[in-house]
Amino acid sequence: MRILIFLFLITLIACQKEKPANQETTDKKVETEITLEYAKELAQKFIIVDGHVDLAYKLESYYEDVSKRTSKGHTDYPRLKEGGLDAPFMSIYIPASYQKKGGAKKLATKLIGMIEDIQDKHPDKFKIVKSVNDIEENFGKGLISFPFGMENGAGIEDDLSNLDYFYEKGIRYITLCHSENNLICGSSYERNAPRHGLTEFGEKVINKMNDLGIMVDISHVSDSTFWDVMKVTKTPVIASHSSCRHFTPGFERNMSDEMIKALAEGGGIIMITFGTYFVNGEFQSNIDKAIKQANQKGLKGEERRNFMAKFIRDNNLPKGDVSEVVAHIKHVVDLVGIDHVGFGSDYDGISTLPVGLEDVSKYPNLIYELLKAGFTEEDIEKICSGNIFRVWNEVENYASAK
């Protein structure tokens, strides 16, 4: 019996020695607990880029000191820091009417100047950037970065040399059109006029954007324009603030599954926009009815806004919540993988937002929902900034090699 016990002990010791030195004696897997506090830590740990924030145009209509917490709008310094949003692309928005009446370049220059003025008054808080490296450097200094994107290529007017001008001013993407057809292409919203794809001038614009290192943004374009762009561009394209048509059938402003696949095959990225109108199909279809009624009544300005607000209240339309935005992100990932999706809120350009995403301080809520949906830290870092950084760098590398 003593011999048997002795042999058993020798065998046990030998088995223990065969275990790798770095292996724990227990197979229990320790995981980080998924909490909102953990999500807040990640929001501060990762660089977060938002593809589209309409702060400049909002300030043109109603100016506030965004170095302090403001009473209107979605964006200011305290809330940017609270939410961990390090680099909101400042949308230089040109209303479609400027294509016809003129003055588009002048307005774009004015809006850029407004953001430059904010930087100059508060250099300890904000810094305009022109590259990924600039953003990374500012992140290390605790500064909020302001990259520029121009919403509506009408700002180019009919002169390709204006692309050089805007590149020097810091514009790093151009949304080819907005709510109406322009000299470049057809719009997804142009329902009462013949819609078209990329024009001959538009092809020249794409080619020069590629050569300069300006990202091509296909948010707002018609389907035919999108497919034309994909044939012409030599670099990956972005959708700076679009969502998935899968959840809003028939809504051309959002991207179809086929378009998302083509975008990804070209190395591009769709940056999911947050507005309830874009992420909730029930809300979107009902708002389209309200828009038709408002158009029939000829309502504009404040009357139109009041009518729309009353319609939403009277019909008890759902605002949705942050999980619906995550559903759009997950849909993209299921279609084309983790490398082709990001954030493009449209803050300060929309009025109705899901519960939990009311302003720029709420990114931790979004990260929390992503964690609960099974996304890893590595996944989330790609969504926050890794994917858009990859595209931006590829576009710059193509231009520098010319």
C-alpha positions in Angstrom: 0.0 0.0 0.0 2.8 2.4 0.9 4.5 1.7 -2.5 1.2 2.5 -4.3 0.8 5.8 -2.5 4.4 6.7 -3.2 4.0 5.9 -7.0 0.8 8.0 -7.0 2.6 11.0 -5.5 5.5 10.8 -7.9 3.0 10.7 -10.9 1.1 13.7 -9.6 4.3 15.8 -9.2 5.5 14.8 -12.7 2.1 15.9 -14.2 2.4 19.2 -12.4 5.9 19.8 -13.8 4.7 19.2 -17.3 2.4 22.3 -17.2 3.9 25.4 -18.9 5.4 27.8 -16.4 2.9 30.6 -17.4 -0.2 28.5 -17.1 -2.4 29.1 -14.1 -3.3 26.1 -12.0 -7.0 26.9 -12.6 -8.7 26.9 -16.0 -11.2 29.6 -14.8 -11.4 32.5 -17.4 -11.4 35.9 -15.8 -13.3 38.5 -17.9 -13.7 42.2 -17.4 -17.2 42.9 -16.1 -19.3 44.8 -18.7 -20.5 47.9 -16.9 -21.2 51.5 -18.0 -18.1 52.6 -16.0 -16.0 50.2 -18.1 -17.5 51.7 -21.2 -16.6 55.2 -19.9 -13.0 54.1 -19.4 -12.8 52.8 -23.0 -14.3 56.1 -24.3 -11.4 57.9 -22.7 -8.8 55.3 -23.7 -9.6 55.1 -27.4 -9.5 58.0 -29.9 -13.1 58.5 -31.0 -13.8 60.1 -34.4 -17.3 61.2 -35.5 -17.6 61.5 -39.3 -20.2 64.3 -39.3 -21.1 67.1 -36.8 -22.9 70.2 -38.0 -21.6 72.6 -35.3 -20.4 75.3 -37.8 -23.8 75.7 -39.5 -25.6 75.6 -36.2 -23.4 78.4 -34.9 -24.1 80.4 -38.0 -27.8 80.3 -37.1 -27.4 80.6 -33.3 -24.0 81.4 -31.9 -22.9 80.2 -28.5 -19.5 79.9 -26.8 -18.8 76.2 -27.2 -15.8 76.4 -24.8 -18.5 76.2 -22.1 -21.6 74.1 -21.7 -24.2 75.5 -24.0 -28.0 75.7 -23.7 -28.8 74.7 -27.3 -27.3 72.2 -29.6 -25.5 68.9 -29.1 -21.8 69.9 -29.0 -19.6 71.9 -26.6 -16.2 71.3 -24.9 -17.4 70.0 -21.5 -19.7 67.4 -23.2 -17.0 66.5 -25.8 -14.6 65.7 -23.0 -17.3 63.9 -21.0 -18.2 61.6 -23.9 -14.6 61.1 -25.1 -15.3 62.4 -28.6 -11.8 63.5 -29.6 -12.2 64.4 -33.3 -15.6 65.4 -34.6 -15.4 66.2 -38.3 -16.7 69.7 -38.6 -19.3 69.7 -41.4 -19.0 72.7 -43.7 -22.6 72.5 -44.8 -23.7 74.2 -48.0 -27.5 74.2 -48.5 -28.5 73.1 -52.0 -29.9 76.5 -52.9 -26.4 77.9 -53.1 -25.7 75.9 -56.3 -28.3 78.1 -58.1 -28.0 81.4 -56.4 -24.2 81.4 -56.0 -22.1 82.2 -53.0 -21.3 78.5 -52.1 -17.5 79.0 -51.8 -18.0 82.2 -49.9 -20.3 80.5 -47.3 -17.9 77.5 -47.0 -15.0 79.9 -46.3 -17.1 81.8 -43.7 -18.0 78.5 -41.9 -14.3 77.4 -41.9 -13.4 80.8 -40.5 -15.9 80.4 -37.6 -14.1 77.1 -36.5 -10.7 78.8 -37.0 -11.9 81.6 -34.7 -12.9 79.0 -32.0 -9.5 77.5 -32.2 -7.8 80.8 -32.0 -9.8 81.9 -28.9 -9.3 78.6 -27.1 -6.0 77.1 -28.1 -5.9 75.1 -24.9 -9.0 73.2 -25.9 -9.3 73.0 -29.7 -7.0 72.4 -32.6 -7.8 72.2 -36.4 -6.2 69.1 -37.9 -5.3 68.0 -41.4 -4.1 64.4 -40.9 -4.4 61.3 -38.8 -1.0 62.2 -37.2 -2.4 65.6 -36.1 -5.3 63.9 -34.3 -3.0 61.4 -32.5 -0.7 64.2 -31.4 -3.6 66.3 -30.1 -5.0 63.2 -28.3 -1.8 63.0 -26.4 -2.1 66.6 -25.4 -5.7 66.4 -24.3 -6.9 68.7 -27.1 -10.1 68.3 -29.1 -9.3 67.9 -32.8 -11.4 69.6 -35.6 -10.9 67.9 -38.9 -13.0 69.4 -41.8 -15.4 67.8 -44.2 -17.5 69.8 -46.7 -21.1 68.7 -47.0 -22.2 69.4 -50.6 -19.8 69.7 -53.5 -21.6 72.8 -54.5 -18.9 74.7 -52.7 -16.5 73.8 -55.6 -18.9 75.7 -57.8 -17.8 75.1 -61.4 -14.1 75.5 -60.9 -11.8 72.5 -60.2 -9.1 74.8 -58.8 -11.4 75.4 -55.8 -10.5 71.8 -54.8 -6.9 73.0 -54.3 -8.2 76.0 -52.3 -10.3 73.8 -50.0 -7.6 71.2 -49.5 -5.3 74.0 -48.3 -8.0 75.2 -45.9 -8.1 71.7 -44.4 -11.1 70.0 -46.1 -10.4 66.2 -46.0 -13.7 64.9 -47.4 -16.4 66.2 -49.6 -20.0 65.0 -49.6 -20.7 65.2 -53.3 -24.2 66.6 -53.0 -27.0 67.3 -50.5 -30.7 67.5 -51.0 -30.8 68.3 -54.7 -28.9 67.4 -57.9 -25.9 69.6 -58.5 -23.1 70.0 -61.1 -21.4 66.9 -59.8 -24.1 64.3 -59.4 -27.7 63.3 -58.5 -29.1 63.4 -55.0 -31.1 60.7 -53.2 -33.6 63.3 -52.1 -34.3 64.7 -55.6 -37.7 63.1 -56.0 -39.5 65.6 -58.2 -36.8 66.0 -60.9 -34.9 63.6 -63.1 -32.2 61.9 -61.0 -28.9 61.1 -62.5 -25.6 59.7 -61.6 -22.1 61.2 -61.8 -21.8 64.0 -64.4 -18.8 64.5 -66.7 -17.7 67.3 -64.4 -18.3 65.0 -61.4 -15.8 62.5 -62.8 -13.2 65.2 -63.0 -14.0 66.2 -59.4 -13.5 62.6 -58.2 -10.2 62.2 -60.1 -8.9 65.5 -58.6 -10.1 64.6 -55.1 -8.2 61.3 -55.5 -5.0 63.1 -56.6 -5.2 65.7 -53.8 -5.9 63.3 -51.0 -9.6 64.3 -50.3 -11.9 61.5 -49.3 -15.0 61.0 -51.5 -18.2 60.9 -49.4 -21.2 59.3 -50.9 -23.8 60.1 -48.2 -26.8 61.9 -49.8 -26.1 60.7 -53.3 -28.5 58.7 -55.5 -28.0 55.0 -56.0 -26.9 55.6 -59.6 -24.3 58.2 -58.4 -22.9 55.7 -55.9 -22.4 53.0 -58.6 -20.8 55.6 -60.9 -18.4 56.7 -58.1 -17.3 53.2 -57.4 -16.3 52.8 -61.1 -14.4 56.1 -61.2 -12.6 56.4 -57.8 -9.1 55.1 -57.4 -9.3 55.3 -53.5 -11.6 53.9 -50.9 -14.7 56.1 -50.3 -16.7 56.9 -47.1 -20.3 57.4 -46.2 -19.7 60.0 -43.5 -23.2 59.9 -42.1 -25.5 57.1 -43.4 -27.2 54.1 -42.0 -28.6 50.8 -43.3 -31.6 50.6 -45.7 -32.2 47.1 -44.4 -34.1 48.8 -41.5 -35.7 51.6 -43.6 -36.9 49.8 -46.8 -37.2 52.2 -49.7 -35.3 55.0 -48.1 -32.6 55.8 -50.6 -30.7 58.1 -48.3 -29.6 55.0 -46.4 -27.3 52.4 -48.0 -28.6 49.1 -49.4 -26.8 45.8 -48.5 -25.4 45.6 -52.1 -24.0 49.1 -51.8 -22.4 48.4 -48.4 -20.8 45.3 -49.8 -19.4 47.2 -52.8 -18.2 50.0 -50.5 -16.3 47.4 -48.4 -14.8 45.6 -51.4 -13.3 49.0 -52.3 -11.9 49.3 -48.8 -14.4 52.0 -47.7 -16.4 52.6 -44.6 -20.0 53.5 -43.7 -20.2 55.8 -40.6 -23.6 55.1 -39.0 -25.7 58.2 -38.3 -27.7 58.4 -35.1 -30.9 60.3 -36.0 -34.1 58.4 -35.3 -35.2 59.2 -38.9 -32.3 57.1 -40.2 -32.3 54.2 -37.8 -36.0 53.5 -37.0 -38.1 52.4 -40.0 -41.5 53.2 -38.3 -40.4 56.7 -37.4 -38.9 57.3 -40.9 -42.0 56.2 -42.9 -44.3 58.3 -40.7 -42.1 61.4 -41.0 -42.2 61.0 -44.8 -46.0 61.4 -44.5 -45.6 64.5 -42.4 -43.2 65.9 -44.9 -45.7 65.5 -47.7 -48.4 67.2 -45.6 -46.0 70.1 -44.8 -45.2 70.4 -48.5 -48.8 70.4 -49.5 -49.5 73.2 -46.9 -46.5 75.2 -48.2 -45.1 75.4 -44.6 -41.6 76.7 -44.2 -39.2 77.8 -41.4 -40.7 78.0 -37.9 -44.2 77.0 -39.0 -42.8 73.8 -40.6 -40.7 72.9 -37.6 -43.7 73.4 -35.3 -45.9 71.3 -37.6 -43.3 68.4 -37.6 -42.9 68.5 -33.8 -46.7 68.4 -33.3 -47.0 65.5 -35.8 -44.4 63.5 -33.8 -46.2 64.3 -30.5 -49.7 63.6 -31.8 -48.8 60.3 -33.4 -46.6 59.2 -30.4 -43.8 58.3 -32.7 -40.9 56.2 -31.2 -37.6 57.9 -30.7 -35.9 54.5 -30.4 -32.8 54.0 -28.3 -29.1 53.4 -28.5 -29.5 49.7 -29.2 -31.0 50.5 -32.6 -27.8 52.3 -33.7 -25.9 49.2 -32.5 -28.2 47.1 -34.6 -27.1 49.0 -37.7 -23.5 48.7 -36.8 -23.9 44.9 -36.2 -25.7 44.6 -39.6 -22.7 46.1 -41.4 -20.3 43.9 -39.5 -22.4 40.8 -40.3 -22.4 41.8 -44.0 -18.8 42.8 -44.5 -16.8 42.5 -41.3 -15.5 44.8 -38.6 -13.2 46.9 -40.8 -15.9 48.9 -42.6 -18.0 50.7 -40.0 -17.7 53.8 -37.8 -19.7 56.6 -36.2 -21.2 59.5 -38.1 -23.8 61.0 -35.7 -25.0 64.2 -37.6 -25.2 66.0 -34.2 -26.4 69.6 -34.5 -27.9 68.7 -37.9 -30.9 66.6 -36.7 -33.6 67.2 -34.1 -34.8 63.7 -33.0 -32.3 61.4 -31.5 -32.6 58.0 -29.8 -32.8 57.8 -26.1 -29.2 57.5 -24.7 -27.6 59.4 -27.6 -29.0 62.9 -26.9 -25.6 64.7 -27.4 -21.8 64.2 -27.7 -21.5 63.2 -24.1 -23.3 59.9 -24.7 -20.6 57.9 -26.5 -20.1 55.7 -23.4 -23.7 54.5 -23.7 -23.0 53.4 -27.3 -19.8 51.7 -26.3 -21.7 50.0 -23.4 -24.3 48.6 -25.9 -21.5 47.4 -28.2 -19.9 45.5 -25.4 -23.2 43.9 -24.4 -23.7 42.9 -28.1 -20.4 41.0 -27.9 -18.0 43.4 -29.5 -14.4 43.2 -28.2 -12.1 46.1 -27.2 -10.3 45.6 -30.5 -13.5 45.8 -32.4 -14.6 48.9 -30.6 -11.3 50.7 -31.2 -11.7 50.0 -34.9 -15.2 51.4 -34.9 -14.2 54.4 -32.9 -11.3 55.5 -35.1 -9.2 52.7 -36.5 -11.3 52.2 -39.6 -11.6 55.8 -40.6 -7.9 56.3 -39.9 -7.1 53.4 -42.3 -9.2 54.9 -45.1 -7.8 58.4 -44.5 -4.2 57.2 -44.6 -4.9 55.1 -47.8 -6.3 58.2 -49.5 -3.3 60.3 -48.5 -0.8 57.6 -49.5 -2.4 57.4 -53.0 -2.1 61.2 -53.4 1.5 61.3 -52.1 2.5 58.6 -54.6 1.2 60.6 -57.6 
